[in-house]
């Protein structure tokens, strides 16, 4: 009988992570010449706008979700509760052996809790059971408990059976928190699997010329800004002081801002629209006469990857973009005081600038005066094979008699090498 795995997506950063796992399952079934793994994809509907969700399914060639829970926006508690309520029935009907959750969004937390509290009826009148829970991107810690994502990470890790990590700091964090080493599997980064797989396709995107950011000789110098964290955009004073810094930067090069819906709302509520021009409505040229931040709608995966690859610098408060710029070798100025992804500071192109305008401008000046692209080396296991390592661990554990013997599918993880230092 096929091993049944159910995976959960909910919000934008989940789609590229699950895409890697979906692709690996497809490849594994093809190589096995039968459906060894039966995959069920559940979308909670936390993100529901076309440009926050549907475009990603097209770009990543993800199939339509098998089940859509349609929860939409609400307060954190209400959103989490709605997902929990709806996911419980799904789990009892679907009866997977394993549930995979990724990242740190509310959908991750909600489905993790439900998985570990739900008894599923046994298959073929077998005994009822609680499915196993696998958390992909486990162990990351910002040590800032005012971030909802940090709470989601800590709670999800604490109930997970398989903790798949992306970097050494995550292994150390989990060991320090008392997670048994045998549960920790250092497999690498599934988001980078997806980036590497789609990089050449992203080159076909026309976004640079659509935004008039290229000329015959190649891309012009431009910066990308993404900003949506409550700590940056919810307080009008903090947000407007940061906007002053971006205005300063826009005197040197266009600042292109694909704005998240929650940020757009804050701009309207706080009456901050004077800082911006609508890039499409007001025309991309001439840059100099309209020194403002250039708003565009959120982009699909391939367009954003294409834009990011050619940017002179990326300014962001996102988690995943810190990792993507590291692999692309593009300088990243992170608009937060801490990062749960320290490997991007050590091996990558990332620097922390917080929300202080002077620090942001100083970091920008350093980057823009450098002739070179950012320097980085790939962190360990960020090599395009993380999802395969995850499947190898799970399949060997649940189907030891049919253990995978396919070249390149070797899990190189040794949990006993993790130390607390
Ligand atoms: C969520 C994640 C965050 C991730 C981000 C990426 C949590 C706690 N946070 O934050 O980790 O970095 O997604 O995008 O899960 N909205 C829309 N359309 C949509 C989605 C959201 O208009 O398709 C608006 C809603 O009005 C909502 C607001 O955006 O009030 C926030 O959405 P929500 O899903 O609660 O969290 P994000 O801020 O997007």
Boltz pocket constraint, residues with backbone or C-beta under 6 A from the ligand:
constraints:
  - pocket:
      binder: B
      contacts: [[A, 11], [A, 12], [A, 13], [A, 46], [A, 47], [A, 48], [A, 49], [A, 50], [A, 52], [A, 53], [A, 73], [A, 74], [A, 79], [A, 104], [A, 105], [A, 106], [A, 107], [A, 148], [A, 149], [A, 228], [A, 260], [A, 261], [A, 262], [A, 318], [A, 319]]
      max_distance: 6.0
